[in-house]
Amino acid sequence: MDKLLIRGGRALSGEVPISGAKNAALPELCAALLTAEPVTLRNVPGLQDVSTMLKLIRNMGVQIEQSGDGVVQINAAALDKPEAPYELVKTMRASVLALGPLLARFGRATVSLPGGCAIGSRPVDQHLKGLTAMGAEITVEHGYMLAKLPQGCTRLKGARIATDMVTVTGTENFLMAAALAEGETLLENAAQEPEIPDLAEMLIQMGARIEGHGTSRIRIQGVESLHGCNHQVVADRIETGTFLCAVAAAGGDVVLKHGRCDHLDAVIDKLRDAGVTITAVEGGIRVQAQGPAFKHLKAQTFRTTEYPGFPTDMQAQFMALNCIAQGPSKVTETIFENRFMHVNELVRLGAHIQIDGKVAVIEGVPRLSGATVMATDLRASASLVIAGLVAEGETVVDRIYHLDRGYDHMETKLRGIGADIERIK
């Protein structure tokens, strides 16, 4: 099992290319199933979840060609198995995104419930509710979602869909399904994350008729068929935010190529309040911070919420920064339970953190000390890497397969801007 070895204390400088967003690439790979014509996606990140999704749609009979520069060509003309078996989706919740496109194009789909997912605990029930409103008949049997159109129907029907909660993957599934539905679909309480309008723009290139994407109310006029397109996946805002926090913690001057300030307003506002200089430059973002952080940065209190608020996927990384910034701070997690699992590992490095329910209370310390720590999830992994960049001595981050699910060669990118970091067996 791979680990990361980090020797802390180095300032960062140079340029980092930000990869395409995983949370845009996954639904866009599924969107390619809506047409029999070839689709080309550029800036596709080289991540484990992307590889799993490619394997999943290959298993359906889809032809895929990849090049080393993040270009993926998908041809679903010969798709003959609208099925997603458990063996291929057990590690990836995003597999539910295949349900809408398969049902819309073929009138039937068999998709396994994602691994570890019970109906109701995650918003899979919202997917079923919305697609049922569009006329689908869906049952859950033996761990599979079995969806089909009623006898005599050839297309889904447009409908008004108001989900009980904001769901990103639900919004994406409804967007794709509604693109080929008969009549108008109105999505109320739609997610507004940047990955949603990126998917919508891809669908529009394919011939879909969509308005309001990027707001909480999206209107789709269904069309009979879609055609191929050439689309560039939007830059990953969470990778961007992670590198912003890394430079803020370690100190330095770095340009993040392809990064977009307008996708990270809440995070950038907090970083600027902390004392970090962040400017939009041509083709990216420049971040400048003086080190050591404890002398120059002020800890920030924040709470996570739906976009455009502070993203839950940036909570752990910013907490790592607060650990070595001046003063006390509070971090309130409102989106997911059990998202403070990184706290015990940060404490092993010398951080001062107390947990009270959904609130973490942090008191900044002048320095951290290297130790062996264990990653518990994707964003927790990133927080431990950030902490390791500033800790005295050596830090070993174990179980980095979590990190590989969401970051495209993170250690290579960090080494390119001066970090002393390497992958070890």
N, C-alpha and C positions, 0 to 999 in steps of 0.2 A: 504494500500500500504506500503510495507516494506521500511525502511530507514536504513542507517548505522550511528551509533553514534561513533565518534572517539575522544579520548582524546590524544592529541599529546604530543610529547616530549620524547618518549621512543626509545632507541636504539634497534636494532633487532639482534637476535643471534639464531643459531640453524640450522635446516635443513628443507627445503620445497620440497615436491614432486611436480614436474611439470607434469601436466596432458597431455593427448594426445591432439593433435592439432584439434580444431574444423574444420579448413579449410582442414584438411586431412580426418577426420572421415566422413564428409558429403559426399564427392564424393566416398569414399570407401564403404559406406553403399549402394550407388547407384550402384557401380560396382558389388556388390553381386547379382544384378538383371540380370547380364549377363549369369548366369549359373543356372541349375536346381539342382546342387549339393550344400550341406551345406557349408557355409563360416563362419569362426570364426574370429572376430576382438577383439583384446585385447587393453587395455589402451584407451578405448573409454571414453571421458569426459562426466560427468553428467551435461549437459547444456540444456537450453530450446530449442535451435535450433536442437540439436541432438534428443531430445524427439519428436519434431515436425516431423523430418524426419522419425523417427521410426513409428510414427502414420501414416504418409503418405504411407509408403510402406506396413504397415499392412493392410491399406485400400485396397490395390491392391490384397490382398490374400496371402501375404507373411507371413510365420511363423517365429516368433522371440522369442528367449529366452534370458533373461538378468540375470546376477548375479551381486551382489553388488560390485565386484572388477573390474568393467569396462570391463567385457567380454560380448560380444553380439554374439549370434549365429543366422544366417540368412539362411532360406531355402526358396528359391523362386521357388521351383518345382511346386507349385500349383498356382502360380501367374496367375490370370485370368482376371484382369482388368488393362490394361496398361494405367491408367488414373491418373492424379493428379489434383483434383478439387480445385477451388479457396478457398473454406472454409479451406482447410488444408495448403495452400501455401501462403496465403495473408500476413503472417508475416515473410516470409523467402525467400529471393531472391535465395538462393541456390537450391530451388526446380527445377530450370531449368536443374539441373544436371541429372534429371531422363529422360530427353528427349532422349539423345544419347543411353543409354543402352536399353531402351524400344524399340526404333526404330530398333536398331541393332539385338535384339533377336526376336522380335515379328513382325517386319515389319510395325508397326503402333504405334502411341502414341498420347494421348491427354493430354496436359499439360497447365495449366492455366499460363498466364503471372503473374509473381510475383507481389505481392501487391505494388501499387504505381509506377510500372515500365512502362514507355512508350517506345516503340521501338525507339532506337536511343539514348536515354538519358543515358542508361547503355548498355553495349555491348551485349544485347540479340540479336540484329540484326546480330552480328558476329556469334553467334551460328547457326542462320538460314542460313546465307550465307555459312558456312562451311559444314553443313549437306546437303544443297542443292547441293553443289559441289560433294557430295558423292552419289548423285542420288535421294535424298529424295524429295518428293513433299510436300511442307509445305504452309499452309495458316493460316492467323490469323483472327479468327471470334469470335465475342462476347467475347473477352478477353481471348480466348484460342488459343494455337498453335496446329494445327491439322496436324500431320505428317504421311506420309505413303510412302511405296515403290510403284513405278509404276507397273501397271498391268503386270503380267508375271515375275516380278523380285522377287527373294527370299532373296537377300542379298544386303546391301549397297555396293558401288563400291569404291575402293581405289582412292584417288585423291590428288592433291597438294593443300594445303590450306594455304593461306597467309592472315592473318587477317590484318585489317586496323590499329589495335592497339593491344598492348599486353593485353591479357585477360586470367586471371587464370582459371576461370570457363569454358571459351571457350576451352582452351587447354585441360582441363580435360574431357569435353564432347567429343571432337574429339578423344582423346586417347581411351576412352571407346568404342565409336562407331566404330573406325577403327580396334579395336582388333578382331571384328567378320566380318569385311568387306571383300569383295573379292578383292585380289590383294594388292598393296602397297599404303600406305598413307604417304605423306610427309607434316609435319607441319612446316611451316616457321614462324618466328616471335613468336615462342612459349614462354610462360611464363617459368621462371626458378626458381620460388620459391621452397623451399624444399618440399612442399606438392606435387608438380608435380612428382619428382622422387619417392616419397613414394608411390603414387598411381601406378606409372609405375611398381615398384617392386612388388606390390600386384598383378597386372595384369599378370606379368611374372610368378609369382607363380601359377597363374591360367592357364598358358599355352600360354599366349600371347607372341608375338615376337616383341620386342621393342628395339630400339637403339637410343642413343643420348639424353635420358631424363636427364634433368638438364642443357641442352644447349638450344639455340634458334632454333635448327633444330632437330626435332624428326622424326624418320623413323619407321613405323609400317607395318609389314607383317601380313595381316589378316589370321585368322585361322577359321575353320568351327565351332568349339565349344570350350568352356572353362570349366574347372572343379573347384571344391572347393579348399579352401586354409585356412591356419591359419596365420594371419598377425597381427603384432603389430603396432598400430598407432604411428607415429613419435611424439616426444614431441613438445609441443606448444611453438614456438619461441617467440611469442608475449607475452604470459604469462611469459616466462623466462625473456624477456626484461623488462617487467613491474616490476617484483620483483627486477631485477638489479637496476632500477631507484628508487624503494622504499628504498632499503638498502642504496644506494648512498645518498638519501635525509635525511633519518633518522639516518644514521650512524649504524655501527655494523659489524658483521662477520657471514655470512650465506652461507650454501652450498645448491645449487639448484639441487636436484637429477634429473637426466635424461636430464638436460639442455645441449645444445650443442653450444660451441663457434663458430663453423664453420657455423652456421646458422644465426649468428648475428654480422658478422665482422664489418659492418658499425656502428652499435650502440656501440659495445664494444670499437672500436677505439675512438669514441667520449667520452665515459665514462672514458677511460684511460687518454685521454688528459685533462679531467676535474679534474683528481686527484684520481680516484677510482682504487683500486687494484683488478684485475680480473684474475683468473688463472683457467685453465682446470685441474680438478682432476678426479680421477677414478670414472666414473659413473655420472659426473655432472660438475658444475661450482662453484667455491668459489668466493664470492664477499666481499671485505672489504673496509670500508669507515670510516673516522673519522668524528665526529660531533662536533659542529654544521656545517652544510654544508657551510655557508657563510664564515667561517674562513678557510676552507680547500679545497673548490672546486671552479674551474674557469668555468664560463659560456661558452657554446659552440655554435657557429653558424653552422647551417646545412640547407640543403634543401632535401625534400623528392623526391624520384624517384623510378623507378621499381627495383626489386631485380636484382643484389645484392647491390643496393644502399640503402640509409636510408629509412626504410619502413614508409609509411604514417600512419600505425597502431601504430607506436611508437612516432609519433610527439607530441601528447598531453602529454604523460607521461614525455618525455624529457623536454618539455616546463615547466612543473611543477618543475622539478629539476633546470632549468635555473632561475626560479623565486627566488630561495633562494641561488644561487651561486654568486660568486663575478663577477662584471663587466657587461657590456652590451652584448647582443647577438641578432642575427636575425634568425628567423625561416621562411623559404620559403616553402609553400605548393604547389606542382605542380601537384598532382594527383587528388584530389577531391575539388570541390567547397564547400563552407559552412562548412569547417572543422576547423574553429576557434570558434565554439560556446561555447567552454569551457572557452574562455578568460574572458568573463564578470563574470563568476563564480569565476575564480581565482582572479580577481580584487576585488571581494567581500571579499576575504580572505586577501587582502592587497598587492597583486602583482602589479607591475608597468609594464603594457603592452600597447603598441599602435599598432593598426592595420592599414596597408596601403595596400589595395588590397590583394594580396597573401602573404604579408610579415607581420610578427609580430615582433615588436621590444621590447625587454625585458630588463629592468634594474633590476639586482638582488637586493633584500632587505635582511637585517639581519634576519628578522623574519616575519611570517605570524600570523594572529589572527583568531581564530575559528569563524565560522558563519554557518548559514544554507544556503546550496547551492543546486542547482538542476542539476542532470545529464541530458544531452541532447542526448547523444549517447553512444555507448559501450566504446570507448577509452577515451572519455571525462570523463566518470564515473571513470575510473582508475586514470586519472590525479588528480581528486578531492580527491580521497582516498589518493594518495601520498602526496598531499598538506596537507590534514588533519593530516597525521602522524607527521608532523613537526610543525603545527600551535599551537600557545598557546591557551589553553582552549579547549572547545568542538566544534567539527565540526559535523554537521548533513548533510549527503548526501541523498537527496530525489530522487525518481524515479530510484531506483537501479535495476529495472527489466531490464534496459539496461545492467547493469553489469552482471546479471545472464545469459545473452545470450552468453557471451564469456569467463567467468571466473568460474571455478569449485570450489565453496565454498571458495571464496577469503578471506572472513573475518575469517573463521576457520583457514586457512593457516597462515594468518598474526598473529592471536592470538597465534598460536603455536610457533611463533618466538619472542613473547614478546610484540606485539602491544596491546594497550588498545582499542579494537574495538568490537562492538556488533551490531547485527541486531535487530531492534526494529520495532514494528507495528505502 
